[in-house]
């Protein structure tokens, strides 16, 4: 569909392009691996920014460049080595822009491939959970000193769970696809937790917790780890980096790392939480995010429940609206996804006291080494 060679030629790379092949498993942007040859082979990531999801790619790239430039300056100030392996860098076009547009109006960017690293699609050890959590926490620590102005919201109100709740109620009232009768139990589940949906939003509005620069997509595969040492080196996929709460990022880590079942599992009666991985997340995140206030730490255990509830609400809303946002491969898939997330909410609620104890135990401790599997 795209003339990849013509697009790649818009960027300033002092080498001959050999080939461009599809790369990765992302669901939003189109990603390719471009290989060049000069004295030696050089690899780059060529990516199309999905402007149907991100309506203002120029503002998105402005955010990304401000954040990565600040990361780089902070690491240099701290005397950190191998900065090019720890921060994304973007190649300019011949006219000096960090992106190019093709004839169809698509936005493209090019960044050096970070060699000697790998990303994981799942967690198989507490050490991996610790490394990923520390990397995300350190990313937030570096960006906590980013000077103004405020970053653009690339997806406005992305984690405004109060508005997500309202959207669900509106979809249920409209019942455009006649599905409300199927989801009475799920709607009651959300209504019983209506006050939870407002907690973080209200704390932010009242200034009781600070607004931060947040990543907003803290899945394990958005951290590159060193192939030899296993250290979490570089946080990637910065398209949703924008103003928010640090709690949103930690909460999404809990949602994606701690469940004992995959998020596509339908046998939700067996849902549970791995407290070993939960403890690794707390330890790693607090080791990286040493800027957290006491008010933020008080909400860390709750954050995992909130973001999981929000995700379930989004699946349920999309089901009521006719499955227009999330891709589905079978009928009722969004409803199954919703039930999976709500089962995880219940599992997190059952372990909430343990989670709060772990936050109290590790919230002010600096763990310089990852945990070992028991």
C-alpha positions, 0 to 999 in steps of 0.5 A: 500500500505504501511506497516505502523506499520513497518514504525512507528516502525523505530522511537524512541517512548517509547510507544505501537503503537495502530493504524494508520489511514489516516488523513487530506486533503493534495494533495502532501504527504500521511499523517496518524495519529498514536496513541500510548499508554503508561501511556496515549495516545500519537498522532503523524503525520506519513507522506510520503514525495512525492519524485516525487514532492520533488526530494531530501527528504534528503535536504528537511528535512535538510531545515526543521530541520535547520528552526525548530531548529532556531525557537525553539532557537529564541523563547527560547531566547525571553522567549516564553512559550509552544514552543512545541505547536509553532514549529514542532518537528521531532522524530529520527529513531533508527539510529538517522536520522529524516526520514526513508525509506521503501522497496519501496524507500519512505521517511517517517517522524514522528512528535508529534501531536500538541494537542488543535489546529485546522486548517481551510480550509477557512476564515469566519472572519477577525479575522481568516485572521489576526491570520493566517497572523500574524503567517506567518509574525512571522514565517518569522521574526523568520527565518530572522536571520537564519545563513548560508549557504543558504537553499536548493531550494526544488522546484527550481524557484518555484516563478520565474514568469519570467520563468513561463511566458517563459514556457507558451510562449514555451507551446503556440508555441509548441501547442502539444495538439492543444489547443492554439486556445481556449486560445487566450484571456488568452494569450493576457491577460498574454502578456499585463502583461509581465512586471509584471512577471519580477518585483520581480525577477529583484528587487531580482537580483538587491539587491533592496529587500532582499532574505528571508527564505519563506514558499511558501505555505501560505494557511490558513490550514497551520497554527494551531490555538489554539482551545480556544483562536483562536491564530495562534500558529504554521506554518506547512507544511514546505516542500517548505520552501526555499530562496525567497521573503517575498512578495511571501508569502504575495501575496499567502495569498492575492490570497487565502484569499481575493477572494469572490469566491472559486478558483474552481468557474466558474461563474467568472463574479461575482469575487471580493475582500473582502477588509475587509479580505485584511485589516485584512491580512495587519494588521496581517502580518505587526504585525508579520513581523516587519523586512520588509524593506521599499522597500518590503512594497512598493511591498506588494499590487502588490504581491497579483496580481503577485502571482495570475497571476503566478498561472493562468499562471501555470494552463494555461501552464498545459492546453496547455501541456495536463494537466500533472501536476495539477489533473483534474476531468473534461475536461478544468478544468485547463482552468477554473482554469486559468480564475478564477485566471485571473478574480481575477487579474482583481479584484485586479487591480481594488482595487489596489489604496485601497490596497496601501492605506491600506499598507500605513496606516498599514505598520508601525503600530503594531496591537496587537489585531485582527479586529472585524467583521463589 
